[in-house]
Amino acid sequence: MIYKINQLLVLFFAAYLFSFTCASAEEPRVKPVIVIDPGHGGEELGAMGPAGLMEKEIVLDISQKLASLIRQRLRAIVRLTRDKDINLSLSDRTKFANDLHAELFISVHANASENKQVKGIETYYLDNTNDRSSIRLAERENFVVGGIKNNSDLGIIISDLIQSGKMDDSKKLAKSVQGNLISRISKAYSGMNDLGVKKAPFYVLVGAHMPCILVEVSFIDNDLEGKRLATEKYRGMIAESIFEGIVDYYEDKLNVSQ
């Protein structure tokens, strides 16, 4: 792991130097940026768990932990779309990442289901789907402040995303993050369900100019996983696992470029 991180430090530094050679005198010269998006916030509570557990608070804590890991171990610039309990529209979240010319956009959420026995972890990238459960989840996440009431414009935007070449990188990032989440957490906690990498029309990912994913870290309204999410240990392990997924994603890109 230390060797991999050292390689990535070289990669980030090379990207930083590259920005100097490519930028004109008028253009800002920026280091590589990773944007973490804690879902919901403010009056948008998100899903609810046992004893008043709120998605907006859980995902903010996980995102802050993840940001600290990236800063400390990769020495990369990390920005959160929100670092406190505020309202933030879905379109503003992606715009925030685009304005920063971010390399990655990772939106962190906690799942919920009408069937309280459902549990597990799943990771999404932006695309159309015929899967009913994925469509319902996307509709629920899209129906928030600053969101949309229908998916009429998503087809054109998703087509642009495919043509831009970001779809494949988003898939690779989703697989890397999902694999690390399941591999690490299942060693410490029993009964962990791998719900896999899926595609869905999440509006919060629309318009991103970089690889982007949405992670549903566990079912907050499941009795077992809700209690786990309430603990520092479990949230810390989720952050660590997402971080390792990011490291593996960059390592794969480094190997391809060599």
C-alpha positions, 0 to 999 in steps of 0.5 A: 500500500505504501508503495502504491501511494508513493507512485500516486504521489508521483502521478499527482505531481506530474499532473501538477507540472503538466498544468504549468506547461499547458496553461497560458499566462491568463489561465489558473494553474491548479493541482489535481482536485478530488471532489467529495459530495455528501448527499442531502443537507439542510432541510433535505434530511435524506433517509432516516434510520433507527433512533433518529439517525439521519442520512445527511449527517452520516454521509457528511461524517464519512465524507469528511473522514474520506477527505482527511485520508486523501489529503494526508496520504495522497497530498491531493487537493480535496473539496467537499460540496458541503462541509456543514448542514446546508441546502445545496441543489443537485446541479450546484454540486456538479457545477462546483466540481466542474468549476474546480476542474476536478479529476474525480467526483464522488457522491456519498449516500446511505440507502433505504428501502420499503423492505426493511430486510434489504441490506448491502452496499452498491455503487452507481455510475451515470447511465440509463437503465431498465432496472426498476429498483435502480430507477426508483432509487434514482427518482428518490434521489433526484426528487430533492431541492434543486433536482428534477421532476422527470428524466426528459433531458437525461438521454442527451446528457448521458449520450454526451457523457459517453462520447466524452470518454468519461463513461469507461473511467466512471465504470472503472472507478465504481468497480474499484470502490465497490470492490474495496468496500466489500472486500474490507468491510466483509472481513470485519462484519458478517452478512455483508451483501455485495449489491454490485456496480450498477447504472442509473440516471442520477441527476447529481452526476449529470453534467460532470466533466470528470469520472463520477460515481454515487456510493450507497454505503449501506441501508440506513433503515435496515436495523443491523446496518443502521446500527452499524452506521451509527458507529465511528468504527463502521463509518471510518471503515467505509471512508478507508475502503472508498479511499483504497478504491480511489488508490486502486483506480489511480494505480490502474491508470498509472499502469496503463500509462507506463 
